[in-house]
Amino acid sequence: MDVTVTESQLRLVLDRLDMVRLELLRLRAVLLPEEELSEKEKRELEGARKEIAEGSGVSLEDLIKELG
């Protein structure tokens, strides 16, 4: 069985995945005890926030690799 997805459909799915990921991060922050971030974690978080603000996305290949 073959499934064909247009580029716009794929972009929509990836954008929604980004929104889900952000919501999960917010929930985790609310539900888990707060701890101090290391300097490395602070830099990584700032980099991620910049990517989100710039509208950076994740390629389908990278998403597949990340999710297995």
OpenMM code with the backbone's topology and positions (N, CA, C; nanometers):
from openmm import Vec3, app, unit

residues = "MET ASP VAL THR VAL THR GLU SER GLN LEU ARG LEU VAL LEU ASP ARG LEU ASP MET VAL ARG LEU GLU LEU LEU ARG LEU ARG ALA VAL LEU LEU PRO GLU GLU GLU LEU SER GLU LYS GLU LYS ARG GLU LEU GLU GLY ALA ARG LYS GLU ILE ALA GLU GLY SER GLY VAL SER LEU GLU ASP LEU ILE LYS GLU LEU GLY".split()
positions = [
    Vec3(0.0846, -0.1179, 0.0000),
    Vec3(0.0000, 0.0000, 0.0000),
    Vec3(0.0891, 0.1242, 0.0000),
    Vec3(0.0687, 0.2111, -0.0975),
    Vec3(0.1457, 0.3347, -0.1091),
    Vec3(0.0604, 0.4521, -0.0642),
    Vec3(0.1266, 0.5446, 0.0045),
    Vec3(0.0597, 0.6671, 0.0479),
    Vec3(0.1376, 0.7839, -0.0098),
    Vec3(0.0664, 0.8752, -0.0730),
    Vec3(0.1298, 0.9932, -0.1303),
    Vec3(0.0894, 1.1154, -0.0483),
    Vec3(0.1895, 1.1930, -0.0121),
    Vec3(0.1659, 1.3130, 0.0677),
    Vec3(0.2282, 1.4306, -0.0055),
    Vec3(0.1520, 1.5372, -0.0200),
    Vec3(0.2062, 1.6563, -0.0851),
    Vec3(0.2990, 1.7300, 0.0106),
    Vec3(0.3797, 1.8160, -0.0456),
    Vec3(0.4731, 1.8931, 0.0365),
    Vec3(0.3974, 1.9806, 0.1370),
    Vec3(0.2861, 2.0393, 0.0957),
    Vec3(0.2091, 2.1250, 0.1873),
    Vec3(0.1470, 2.0421, 0.3001),
    Vec3(0.1035, 1.9207, 0.2690),
    Vec3(0.0488, 1.8342, 0.3740),
    Vec3(0.1578, 1.7950, 0.4732),
    Vec3(0.2742, 1.7633, 0.4210),
    Vec3(0.3865, 1.7277, 0.5072),
    Vec3(0.4261, 1.8454, 0.5956),
    Vec3(0.4319, 1.9645, 0.5381),
    Vec3(0.4668, 2.0848, 0.6152),
    Vec3(0.3656, 2.1061, 0.7276),
    Vec3(0.2358, 2.0856, 0.6978),
    Vec3(0.1307, 2.1003, 0.7981),
    Vec3(0.1510, 2.0015, 0.9125),
    Vec3(0.1812, 1.8775, 0.8796),
    Vec3(0.2046, 1.7758, 0.9830),
    Vec3(0.3253, 1.8124, 1.0680),
    Vec3(0.4335, 1.8547, 1.0037),
    Vec3(0.5536, 1.8909, 1.0795),
    Vec3(0.5295, 2.0128, 1.1676),
    Vec3(0.4537, 2.1093, 1.1191),
    Vec3(0.4214, 2.2266, 1.2007),
    Vec3(0.3391, 2.1858, 1.3227),
    Vec3(0.2452, 2.0968, 1.3021),
    Vec3(0.1630, 2.0504, 1.4146),
    Vec3(0.2458, 1.9689, 1.5128),
    Vec3(0.3405, 1.8907, 1.4629),
    Vec3(0.4296, 1.8174, 1.5530),
    Vec3(0.5118, 1.9133, 1.6384),
    Vec3(0.5563, 2.0229, 1.5785),
    Vec3(0.6297, 2.1244, 1.6553),
    Vec3(0.5416, 2.1823, 1.7659),
    Vec3(0.4146, 2.2078, 1.7339),
    Vec3(0.3234, 2.2619, 1.8349),
    Vec3(0.3010, 2.1601, 1.9469),
    Vec3(0.2887, 2.0326, 1.9115),
    Vec3(0.2714, 1.9279, 2.0120),
    Vec3(0.3952, 1.9189, 2.1001),
    Vec3(0.5123, 1.9263, 2.0370),
    Vec3(0.6368, 1.9201, 2.1135),
    Vec3(0.6460, 2.0368, 2.2127),
    Vec3(0.6087, 2.1564, 2.1681),
    Vec3(0.6106, 2.2722, 2.2585),
    Vec3(0.5132, 2.2537, 2.3744),
    Vec3(0.3951, 2.2020, 2.3446),
    Vec3(0.2965, 2.1802, 2.4509),
    Vec3(0.3463, 2.0767, 2.5504),
    Vec3(0.4110, 1.9723, 2.5027),
    Vec3(0.4682, 1.8721, 2.5929),
    Vec3(0.5750, 1.9338, 2.6830),
    Vec3(0.6553, 2.0215, 2.6269),
    Vec3(0.7565, 2.0893, 2.7084),
    Vec3(0.6914, 2.1771, 2.8152),
    Vec3(0.5837, 2.2456, 2.7777),
    Vec3(0.5130, 2.3286, 2.8762),
    Vec3(0.4539, 2.2428, 2.9874),
    Vec3(0.3914, 2.1320, 2.9491),
    Vec3(0.3327, 2.0432, 3.0495),
    Vec3(0.4396, 1.9849, 3.1415),
    Vec3(0.5506, 1.9455, 3.0825),
    Vec3(0.6590, 1.8919, 3.1642),
    Vec3(0.7077, 1.9956, 3.2647),
    Vec3(0.7173, 2.1200, 3.2202),
    Vec3(0.7625, 2.2268, 3.3093),
    Vec3(0.6650, 2.2479, 3.4239),
    Vec3(0.5363, 2.2299, 3.3970),
    Vec3(0.4347, 2.2497, 3.5000),
    Vec3(0.4309, 2.1310, 3.5963),
    Vec3(0.4443, 2.0112, 3.5438),
    Vec3(0.4231, 1.8910, 3.6236),
    Vec3(0.5470, 1.8421, 3.6981),
    Vec3(0.6646, 1.8697, 3.6448),
    Vec3(0.7865, 1.8209, 3.7086),
    Vec3(0.8493, 1.9306, 3.7935),
    Vec3(0.9133, 1.8897, 3.9004),
    Vec3(0.9799, 1.9908, 3.9840),
    Vec3(1.0845, 2.0669, 3.9031),
    Vec3(1.0940, 2.1924, 3.9321),
    Vec3(1.1875, 2.2770, 3.8589),
    Vec3(1.3285, 2.2533, 3.9097),
    Vec3(1.4209, 2.2457, 3.8177),
    Vec3(1.5606, 2.2315, 3.8541),
    Vec3(1.6423, 2.3329, 3.7765),
    Vec3(1.7582, 2.3616, 3.8257),
    Vec3(1.8452, 2.4595, 3.7617),
    Vec3(1.9089, 2.3977, 3.6371),
    Vec3(1.9057, 2.4728, 3.5267),
    Vec3(1.9672, 2.4253, 3.4033),
    Vec3(2.1170, 2.4488, 3.4066),
    Vec3(2.1896, 2.3563, 3.3456),
    Vec3(2.3335, 2.3765, 3.3297),
    Vec3(2.3545, 2.4820, 3.2209),
    Vec3(2.4757, 2.5328, 3.2118),
    Vec3(2.5056, 2.6327, 3.1084),
    Vec3(2.4837, 2.5747, 2.9693),
    Vec3(2.5219, 2.4487, 2.9500),
    Vec3(2.5020, 2.3832, 2.8204),
    Vec3(2.3527, 2.3741, 2.7880),
    Vec3(2.2720, 2.3354, 2.8855),
    Vec3(2.1278, 2.3245, 2.8641),
    Vec3(2.0659, 2.4602, 2.8333),
    Vec3(2.1147, 2.5637, 2.9006),
    Vec3(2.0645, 2.6985, 2.8741),
    Vec3(2.0947, 2.7406, 2.7307),
    Vec3(2.2154, 2.7098, 2.6826),
    Vec3(2.2521, 2.7431, 2.5442),
    Vec3(2.1668, 2.6642, 2.4442),
    Vec3(2.1460, 2.5348, 2.4738),
    Vec3(2.0640, 2.4527, 2.3850),
    Vec3(1.9200, 2.5028, 2.3813),
    Vec3(1.8665, 2.5401, 2.4964),
    Vec3(1.7301, 2.5914, 2.5029),
    Vec3(1.7180, 2.7226, 2.4257),
    Vec3(1.8128, 2.8104, 2.4417),
    Vec3(1.8106, 2.9371, 2.3692),
    Vec3(1.8191, 2.9128, 2.2190),
    Vec3(1.9047, 2.8177, 2.1783),
    Vec3(1.9148, 2.7845, 2.0365),
    Vec3(1.7835, 2.7303, 1.9816),
    Vec3(1.7174, 2.6453, 2.0592),
    Vec3(1.5887, 2.5892, 2.0170),
    Vec3(1.4834, 2.6990, 2.0051),
    Vec3(1.4833, 2.7904, 2.0984),
    Vec3(1.3867, 2.9010, 2.0927),
    Vec3(1.4095, 2.9875, 1.9698),
    Vec3(1.5365, 3.0110, 1.9359),
    Vec3(1.5672, 3.0901, 1.8162),
    Vec3(1.5195, 3.0182, 1.6909),
    Vec3(1.5412, 2.8867, 1.6850),
    Vec3(1.4960, 2.8092, 1.5691),
    Vec3(1.3450, 2.8174, 1.5542),
    Vec3(1.2735, 2.8077, 1.6648),
    Vec3(1.1277, 2.8153, 1.6608),
    Vec3(1.0840, 2.9532, 1.6135),
    Vec3(1.1477, 3.0571, 1.6662),
    Vec3(1.1126, 3.1939, 1.6280),
    Vec3(1.1397, 3.2188, 1.4795),
    Vec3(1.2442, 3.1549, 1.4264),
    Vec3(1.2789, 3.1711, 1.2852),
    Vec3(1.1935, 3.0832, 1.1945),
    Vec3(1.1153, 2.9960, 1.2551),
    Vec3(1.0304, 2.9076, 1.1760),
    Vec3(1.1035, 2.7880, 1.1196),
    Vec3(1.2148, 2.7532, 1.1813),
    Vec3(1.2900, 2.6370, 1.1337),
    Vec3(1.2077, 2.5116, 1.1529),
    Vec3(1.2251, 2.4194, 1.0625),
    Vec3(1.1508, 2.2943, 1.0700),
    Vec3(1.2451, 2.1763, 1.0781),
    Vec3(1.1851, 2.0596, 1.0766),
    Vec3(1.2589, 1.9351, 1.0821),
    Vec3(1.2305, 1.8605, 0.9527),
    Vec3(1.3352, 1.8088, 0.8906),
    Vec3(1.3126, 1.7326, 0.7679),
    Vec3(1.2482, 1.5991, 0.8035),
    Vec3(1.1764, 1.5437, 0.7097),
    Vec3(1.1106, 1.4162, 0.7322),
    Vec3(1.2133, 1.3087, 0.7657),
    Vec3(1.3269, 1.3092, 0.6975),
    Vec3(1.4310, 1.2105, 0.7241),
    Vec3(1.4813, 1.2203, 0.8686),
    Vec3(1.5039, 1.3423, 0.9165),
    Vec3(1.5494, 1.3612, 1.0540),
    Vec3(1.4437, 1.3172, 1.1537),
    Vec3(1.3181, 1.3448, 1.1226),
    Vec3(1.2086, 1.3049, 1.2108),
    Vec3(1.2001, 1.1525, 1.2192),
    Vec3(1.2138, 1.0865, 1.1073),
    Vec3(1.2101, 0.9399, 1.1059),
    Vec3(1.3258, 0.8838, 1.1858),
    Vec3(1.4452, 0.9410, 1.1696),
    Vec3(1.5624, 0.8956, 1.2453),
    Vec3(1.5406, 0.9146, 1.3957),
    Vec3(1.4845, 1.0289, 1.4331),
    Vec3(1.4629, 1.0592, 1.5750),
    Vec3(1.3599, 0.9669, 1.6378),
    Vec3(1.2532, 0.9384, 1.5645),
    Vec3(1.1446, 0.8579, 1.6199),
    Vec3(1.1632, 0.7087, 1.5969),
    Vec3(1.2629, 0.6737, 1.5174),
    Vec3(1.2933, 0.5323, 1.4952),
    Vec3(1.2124, 0.4775, 1.3858),
] * unit.nanometer
topology = app.Topology()
chain = topology.addChain("A")
for resn in residues:
    res = topology.addResidue(resn, chain)
    for name in ("N", "CA", "C"):
        topology.addAtom(name, app.Element.getBySymbol(name[0]), res)
